[in-house]
Amino acid sequence: MDIVGRYEFQVRSYECGAGGVASLPSVCNYLQEAASLHAEQLGFSKSNFASEGENISWVLTRLRVQMTRYPRWEEKVVVETCPRGGRRITAYRDFVLRVGDEAIGVATSEWVIIDLVTRKVVAVPAFVFDHVNDVRPPVLGGDPFAKLRWAGSPTENARRFRARRGDIDLNGHVNNVHYVEWVVEALPEAAAAARDFEIVFKSETLAGEEVCAEAVETTPGVWSAHVASPAGQDHVVALVRC
């Protein structure tokens, strides 16, 4: 089945930096919204589950984004997205970003479902896998994710943030895109518009909690980054290629 959702986003001025180009977090917001809309369309969004009396929701665990270029102010970006299968407790979703006929980027993601009371991972409902795109090949191959780990050590240059109420999403914890924002803040400006960005989400952050974001260049143009608690527990680990 060629199950594809297509959703259009116009780049707003407040999503751009001084050069008039959309930021990486803005692109990640487009991906998140397209995934949510398509899940709703296919019948397995958070609100679909709630209507059936299930207090469960999707949580993003891995994301990899590759950009040929970033969209500019006022351009219209179409995000194409489709489910790509999975296993008992994980499901995969692919994305293609287009401006007109030009493909400007691709992304792939891994998701789990959690019980919103226990905060524990539960099995993906079997019917979700009835809506798998088996026509299009994976946009980043069959094994797109690396085993990421923070390659640096604690430094005095860590950027410190405190999770605000406005950072919290429908699942009651910090939204995944805010982690991307924190990682970007830890990078030099030249690395912020990454051509290849990969992130793994390890533990949740709640409103009022403090986090530290750090990045270190491991080889020229390649950065290891993480967002961690003050005690050193990783919330996310990222790999950034410029």
Residue pairs with C-beta under 8 A, 6 or more apart in sequence:
1 131
1 132
1 133
1 134
1 135
2 82
2 133
2 135
2 136
3 42
3 82
3 83
3 131
3 132
3 133
4 80
4 81
4 82
4 133
4 136
5 34
5 37
5 38
5 41
5 42
5 80
5 81
5 82
6 78
6 79
6 80
7 30
7 33
7 34
7 37
7 38
7 78
7 79
7 81
8 76
8 77
8 78
8 79
9 30
9 33
9 76
9 77
9 78
9 79
10 74
10 75
10 76
10 77
11 22
11 26
11 71
11 72
11 73
11 74
11 75
11 76
11 77
12 73
13 73
15 22
15 23
15 26
15 29
16 22
16 23
16 26
16 72
16 73
17 23
20 72
20 73
21 70
21 71
21 72
21 73
21 193
22 70
22 71
22 72
22 73
22 77
23 70
23 184
23 192
23 193
24 65
24 67
24 70
24 180
24 184
24 192
24 193
24 194
24 197
25 177
25 180
25 181
25 184
27 65
27 67
27 70
27 71
27 97
27 105
28 63
28 65
28 176
28 177
28 180
29 177
30 77
30 79
30 97
31 63
31 65
31 79
31 81
31 95
31 107
31 109
32 60
32 175
32 176
32 177
34 79
34 81
34 95
35 58
35 81
35 93
35 95
35 109
36 45
36 46
38 81
38 82
39 45
39 48
39 58
40 47
40 48
42 83
42 131
43 127
43 131
44 125
44 127
44 128
44 131
45 58
46 56
46 57
46 58
46 170
46 171
49 55
49 56
49 57
55 115
55 116
55 117
56 113
56 114
56 115
56 116
56 122
57 113
57 114
57 116
57 170
57 171
58 111
58 112
58 113
59 111
59 112
59 113
59 114
59 171
59 201
60 109
60 110
60 111
60 176
60 201
61 90
61 110
61 111
61 112
61 200
61 201
62 109
62 110
62 145
62 198
62 199
62 200
62 201
63 107
63 108
63 109
63 110
63 176
63 197
63 198
63 199
64 107
64 108
64 109
64 140
64 144
64 145
64 196
64 197
64 198
64 199
65 105
65 106
65 107
65 194
65 196
65 197
65 198
66 105
66 106
66 107
66 140
66 195
66 196
66 197
67 97
67 104
67 105
67 193
67 194
67 195
67 196
67 197
68 103
68 104
68 105
68 195
69 104
69 105
70 104
70 105
70 193
71 77
71 97
71 99
71 104
75 99
76 99
77 97
77 98
77 99
77 104
78 97
78 98
78 99
79 95
79 96
79 97
79 98
80 95
80 96
80 97
80 98
81 93
81 94
81 95
81 96
82 93
82 94
82 133
82 136
83 91
83 92
83 93
83 128
83 129
83 131
83 132
83 133
84 92
84 93
84 94
84 108
84 132
84 133
84 138
85 91
85 92
85 129
85 132
85 134
86 92
86 110
86 111
86 124
86 128
86 129
86 132
88 123
88 124
89 112
89 113
89 121
89 122
89 123
89 124
90 110
90 111
90 112
90 124
91 110
91 111
91 112
91 124
91 128
91 129
92 108
92 109
92 110
92 111
93 108
93 109
93 111
94 106
94 107
94 108
94 109
94 133
94 136
94 138
94 139
94 140
95 106
95 107
95 108
95 109
95 139
96 103
96 105
96 106
96 139
97 103
97 104
97 105
97 106
97 107
98 104
106 139
106 140
107 139
107 140
108 138
108 139
108 140
108 144
108 145
110 145
112 121
112 124
113 121
113 122
113 123
113 124
113 125
114 120
114 121
114 122
114 171
115 122
116 171
116 172
119 204
138 144
145 198
145 200
146 198
146 239
148 198
148 199
148 200
148 224
148 237
148 238
148 239
149 237
150 214
150 224
150 225
150 226
150 228
150 234
150 237
151 216
151 218
151 224
152 214
152 215
152 216
152 224
152 226
154 214
154 232
155 214
157 214
158 186
158 212
158 213
158 214
159 182
159 185
159 186
159 212
159 213
159 214
160 210
160 211
160 212
160 213
161 182
161 185
161 210
161 211
161 212
161 213
162 208
162 209
162 210
162 211
163 174
163 178
163 205
163 206
163 207
163 208
163 209
163 210
163 211
164 207
165 207
167 174
167 175
167 178
167 207
168 174
168 175
168 206
168 207
169 175
169 176
172 206
173 204
173 205
173 206
174 204
174 205
174 206
174 207
174 235
176 201
179 199
179 201
179 205
179 227
179 235
179 236
180 197
180 199
180 238
182 211
182 213
182 227
183 199
183 213
183 215
183 225
183 226
183 227
183 236
183 238
183 240
184 192
185 213
186 213
186 214
186 215
186 225
187 215
187 223
187 225
187 240
190 242
191 215
191 221
191 223
191 240
191 242
193 242
194 240
194 241
194 242
195 241
195 242
196 239
196 240
196 241
197 238
197 239
197 240
197 241
198 238
198 239
198 240
199 236
199 237
199 238
199 239
200 236
200 237
200 238
201 235
201 236
202 234
202 235
202 236
202 237
203 233
203 234
203 235
204 235
205 211
205 227
205 229
205 235
209 229
210 229
210 230
211 227
211 228
211 229
211 230
211 235
212 227
212 228
212 229
212 230
213 225
213 226
213 227
214 225
214 226
214 228
215 223
215 224
215 225
215 240
216 223
216 224
216 225
217 223
218 224
221 241
221 242
222 239
222 240
222 241
222 242
223 239
223 240
223 241
223 242
224 237
224 238
224 239
224 240
225 237
225 238
225 239
225 240
226 234
226 235
226 236
226 237
226 238
227 234
227 235
227 236
228 234
228 235
229 235
